Amino acid sequence: MKKLTLAMKTSPGRNQAFQAGTVPAQIRPDTWILLPSLLLLSIGIVMVGSASIAIAEGQGVSSYHYLLRHIVYISAGLFFALLFKVIPIAFLERISRPMLAASVLLLLIVLVPGIGYTVNGSTRWIRLGFVNFQVVEAVKLMVVIYLAGYLTRKAQLVRARFFDTLKPLLVAGLLSAILLLQPDMGSAAVITAIVVGMVWLAGAAWRHLFVLGMLTLPVFGWAAMEPYRLRRIVSFMDPWADPFASGFQLTQALIAVGRGELFGVGIGASIQKLFYLPEAHTDFIFAVLAEEFGLAGVVAVLLLFLLLVTRIMVIGIMAHRQNRPFAGFIAYGIGVWVGLQAVVSIGVNLGVLPTKGLTLPLISSGGSSMLMSLVAIGIVLRIKAELDRDNAGYCRKKLNIRETPE
């Protein structure tokens, strides 16, 4: 065991050592990141197990097929999170420039016949051995890393010059155009929002962002005119007008939410998950949670996401205050990503946003999303560990602290 000693000069040429308590062997992970993350993962395990049993039995596989697969992905995600927790943020900064080209390449690979894998009419996956990987989930993190590097290099210019504010939006436009070919409008909107959020947090002028926002509206408006997307928007406005066709998903989700009332019908007692609610264990898992745990469960999950995202953003602020802008921008990007995707997924389930195929981070069944969400959490923990290490080093230098054996 080592003790901390503080050398203080009492007179010229004379020092006196004072014990100041035990020094921890290593900096502890941030509790305010770990606690909500682990609680959301635990809730996700319970809900995937509850929502997927009937689906698995209907497909002729083991009742716990999706639950076991979910746990495997969580285990893999935790492994990669621990891996990224020991990778220095300086290394991510060094590789930030190639991230844009890598993102474009990954999104284009899925469009190559024989490589891309199509599910429900969308070509978004590539097959990796026994599993399919949705590349856009990795692209979200790669965009955050690339843009963090760009904003670190161009921070002053982004605040003052329209063209330097435009560049990141052009990047978002390029990636969105490729995603619309898959098609995946939901992920295109999320990536665009992440880019806009990071540029705004970097201090870009409101007038520049307003002009760029007006320029993007026609693009997404044109994309929304696709017949199936238009049907989703129309059904969102009045799902009960066609409850057995275009409004089926939303009406079933609303029925589930309504049945939950204050405290829910009880774990495992959901009726809507029994082949009424499509994608009950993935995109609409929040509706099942609302049915089984009621308003109390809904509020608990919202508070956990609020705590997690707020803490991530606070870590970003801390990084900027310690003159580590790259780390700060990564934290901002991850906070915007997790928070925005959670809001959109929950909004779809509650009927306040049009239906989109987006998973609920850390809760929904979805291997690619789970892996990358946990990797992102691992990076945030690394940022916080480096900030704590720098603070500890500064205190040691300032106070002339040394460790001595007990």
Buried (B, 14 or more C-beta within 10 A) or exposed (E): EEBBBBEEEEEEEEEEEEEEEEBEEEBEBBEBBBBBBBBBBEBBBBBBBBBBBBBBEEEEEEBBBBBBBBBEBBEBBBBBBEEBBEEEBEEBBEEBEBBBEBBBEBBBEBEEEEEBBEEEEBBBBBEEEEBBBBBBBBBBBBBBBBBBBBBBBBBEEBBEBEEBBBBBBEBBBBBBEBBBEBBBBBBBBBBBBBBBBBBBBBEBBEEBBEBBEEEBEEBBEEBEEEEEBEBBEBBBEEBEEBBEEBBBBBBBBBBBBEBBEEEBBEBEEBEBBEEBBEBBBBBBBBBBBBBBBBBBBBEBBBEBBEBBBBBBBBBBEBBBEBEBBBBBBBBBBBBBBBBBBBBBBBBBBBBEBBBBBBBBBBBBBBBBBBBBBBBBBBBBBBBBBBBBEBEBEEEBEEEEBEEEEE
